[in-house]
Amino acid sequence: MPSDNDVGPGNGALGRDYGEVLWQPGPDLIERARITDYRRWLASERGVTFPSGAESTAYRELWDWSVAEPDAFWDSLWSYF
């Protein structure tokens, strides 16, 4: 039986912290990222905006929306690309 100290695939769901973040993109890279452009496109073309608008939660908010509204998400990706 696995112990609480086991690290491996699937254990992320337990909410463990696996250490410090080794790298994060800077503001310039975030600004040029395709996902940033996609979020802007969603807002302008589909009226889809996210509550915080903060870059620190942007990915999570987009992911939450994609799960809550899968038809709208996949349709938007088809149109965007």
Summary of the structure (lengths in Angstrom):
residues: 81
radius of gyration: 16.4
end to end distance: 45.9
largest distance: 51.1
contacts: 136
relative contact order: 0.10
helix: 59%
strand: 0%
